């Protein structure tokens, strides 16, 4: 199975937000981006807290959310885990994905889900942070991919052909392992 590993020198490219940074706590960020979420063909949440706030809000619910039951490298609270797992409307898919990497399985699941009308929760054993890149690459144009920017707020990437090129460029620079 193919694995893309993020080399140390590429990490600095992922520090700045890939989209618009909404400052504040999770709930405030979701409220601020509500209008954009309503018009998006697909909404993708990457990260437990991002998924939690989207699922808890009156905003549009995500079509796909990708979680690893951790936040800032520690376990999420019981409340967060409950909210993330109590959604009967979502199919659950479990995928292994190591830290600082993207497995072909995770990339393929994201691509397949975003090409369908299914509502899916992908639970990652390992780390889901880099799932933002294939989500941007495979979500329909105009979609919103949302992820947390630690200690700052939430980032919403409005999928455009330019944002896809950036995501693909980063993935192309990752080290391919078998």
N, C-alpha and C positions, 0 to 999 in steps of 0.2 A: 504494500500500500504506500502510495506517495505521501510524503510529509513535507511541508514547507516550514522551515525554521527561520525565525527572525534573528538576523545577526546583530550583535551588539551595536555596530556602527549605524544601523538603520533605525534604532529605537528613537533617536532624536527627531526623525521625520514624523513620528507619531505623537510627539509631545503636544504640538499646537493642535487646536481643534480642526477637524476636517470639514466642519460646517459652522453654523451659527451657535455661539455659546450663549446660553441663557443662564445668568447668574442667579443664585439663590438655592433654596432647598428644593427637593424633588417636586413637591406639589406646586410650588410657585412656578417652576420651570414648565411644567405640563400645562398649566393655565395660560402661560404666556405664548405657548406654541399651538394652542387649540385651533385657531383658524387654519393654519397650515395643515394640521392633521386631518381636518374635515375634508379637505380637497385632495388629499394624497390617495393615489390608487392603492398603495399598500403602506402599512405602518409596521416597522420592524423595531423591536426593543432589544438592545444587547446589554445584558447585565441585570442582576437581581433587583437592585433598587430602581432602576429605570422601569423594568417590567412591573414592579410593585406599584409605583406611582401611576403608571398608565392604567393598570388594571383597577386601581382604587379611585380613579378620577371619573368625572362625568365626560371626559374627553373621549374621543374615538379609541376603541380598544385596539391593541396590536393584532395584526394578522399572523405575525410570527414573533415569538419572543424566545431569547436564548439566554439561559441562566446556568450557573454552576454552584448555586447554594452558598456563595461566598460574597463578601463585600470587603474591599481593601484587604484582601488576603485572609480575612477571618470569616468565621461562619455567620450567616445571616440570622436574624432573630426568628423566633418561632412565628411571630405575627407575619413577617415577610414570607417565610416558607409556606405558611397556610394560604395566604392570598395567592401566591404563585401557583400552588398545586391544587386549589379548589375549583378550577375552571373546567367544568364538564364539556364546555363547547370546544375545547382544544384537544387535539390528538397529542399524545406525548411520545417523543422519540428520544432515546438515550444514545449518546455518542461519546466515545473517548477522544480527548484532544489534549495533548500535553501543554504545559506552560510555554509561552512564547513561540507557539507553533500553530499551524493549520493542517489538520489531516484531510486527506481526500474525502473521507466519509463525511466530515462536517461540511466541507465545501459542496459536495454533491447533495446533501440533505437541504441545505439552504437554497441551492439552485432549483431543486425539484419543488420545494414548498412554494417558492416565490413565483413559479410558473403555473401554480395551481390555484384553486379557490379554497384550499384547506386552511383551517386555523390550527396552528401547531405551536407547541412548547417543546423546544429542544433543550434537554437537560444534558449538560456537558460534565463528564467526569474528567477533571483536570482544570482547564481554564478556557473561558469563552471570549476574552478580550479582543482577540484579533478577528473574531467572527464579523465584526463591523465591515471589514474589507470585502469579503465575498457578498455580504448583504448589499453593500453599495453597488458592487459589480453586477449583481443579478436581479435586483429589484427593478420593477418597471420605472421608466422615466417619470419624474414628478413624485415618486414615493418619498417617504420620510424614514430615515434610519436614525434612531436616537440611542445615544449612549451617555454614560456619566463621565464627567471630567472631574477627577477626584479633588475634593475640597474647593470646587469652584461652582459647579452646577451641572447642567445637562447640555449636550450638543445635539443639534438636529441637522442632519445632512439631507438636504433636498437633492434627490438623485437627478443629476444632469449628465450629459455625455462627458463633460469635463471632469466631474467628480468620479465617474467610472474610470476615466483614463488615469486619474491619480491613484485610485485603489488598485487598478491593474499594474501600474508602474511599481508600486510598493510590493505587491505580491510577486512580480517578476524578479525583483531584487532579493527575494528571500532565498535561502539555501535549500535546494531540493535534496531530500534524503529518501531512501527506500526502506 
